[in-house]
Amino acid sequence: MRIGLTGRLLRGETVTFEGADWTARDATVPTARPVPVLLAALGPRLLRVAGELADPTA
C-alpha cells in the first residue's frame, strides 16, 4: 500500500517493495525528524483504512 510505504519512508525506515507498477530496493528518505502522514476520510471504508494506518504518536 503506497500510504504505508510513504509513512515508513518518512519515519526514516529503509523500504524494499516490488509491485506491478514500480519497484524500490533499499529506498530511504533522509529526514531530520519523522514526518507525520495525515489522512482524511469520510466514508466507512476509508475511515477503516485511516484507523489501520494511523500513527498514535503523531
Buried (B, 14 or more C-beta within 10 A) or exposed (E): EEEBBBBBBBBBEEBEBEEEEEEBEEBEBEEEEBBEBEEEEEEEEEEEBBEEBEEEEE
